[in-house]
Amino acid sequence: MEVFTENQTLSAALDPYRISKKIGIVPTMGALHEGHLSLVRRALNENDCVVVSIFVNPTQFNNEGDLVNYPRTLGKDVALLETLQGTVFVYAPKAKELYNNHIVSRSYNFGSIATEMEGKHRQGHFDGVGTVVCLLFKAVRPHTSYFGEKDFQQLQIVRKMTAIEKLPVKVIGCSIIREPSMLAMSSRNKRLNAQELQAAAVINKCLRMAAKYFREKSISEINTMVSNCFKQSSLTLEYFEIANEKTLKTVKRKRKGITYRGFIAAFSGEVRLIDNQKLS
Ligand code: AMP
């Protein structure tokens, strides 16, 4: 499998697919796992070829340590992609190539979907995400793109960026793939030992608890239950929020006719993990 690092050579490889064929894209930061592969499989089913981008985007990291320690496993990633049936192009550009030597974020006006939760705790993160996905869409010019609901807020940001930039790319949200413990699969899980992996199951356990009691208990009661559950674990809760699924505005009281989702970010040592779940 050829790994493209330059826009020009990738573009030439994609040229034959431009007329009457469909190109899909799955943007990733690499250290691929079954969660990523589920997106690639779906993209392969729905397109004639799929570009999997592997790029650890510096502008979306607000913590230098997180950027430095982010797992980079290009050889293994390519081997995993080679196990799939279908035409996959790996696009792993250097930052200077993708950003055309100008490695900074654009400043977007995403509204409330960028200011809550991840937006509050990771300054500049969504401008970085919007910028890099826009650059990838412009380099690849796909018909359809695939993103995981694991990063639910990011999925909404990509939808909004695509509308703001008027890019003709369909954005598809895909279900979260989990470990048997229900921990959401994540490249960051590679930084946890067996004991930490087991303990991290508390994240989804709390989301399921929130879903179970969502109808009968108030949001403040659910907050207390979640916070107590984390106190008994080795993880540190950064936030638990219940938000309107459309606006992503966090809420203190439920209202009829609105769909809600629970969101958690928590630390296992220095490793930051996120998850979310629909509440109804
Ligand atoms: P990342 O490499 O973490 O930036 O993720 C690349 C894409 O894979 C994003 O759209 C993520 O939401 C998606 N993704 C990551 N983990 C999972 C998972 N466990 N299930 C489904 N999609 C995922």
Boltz pocket constraint, residues with backbone or C-beta under 6 A from the ligand:
constraints:
  - pocket:
      binder: B
      contacts: [[A, 27], [A, 28], [A, 29], [A, 30], [A, 35], [A, 36], [A, 38], [A, 39], [A, 146], [A, 147], [A, 148], [A, 149], [A, 150], [A, 151], [A, 174], [A, 175], [A, 176], [A, 177], [A, 178], [A, 184], [A, 185], [A, 186], [A, 187]]
      max_distance: 6.0
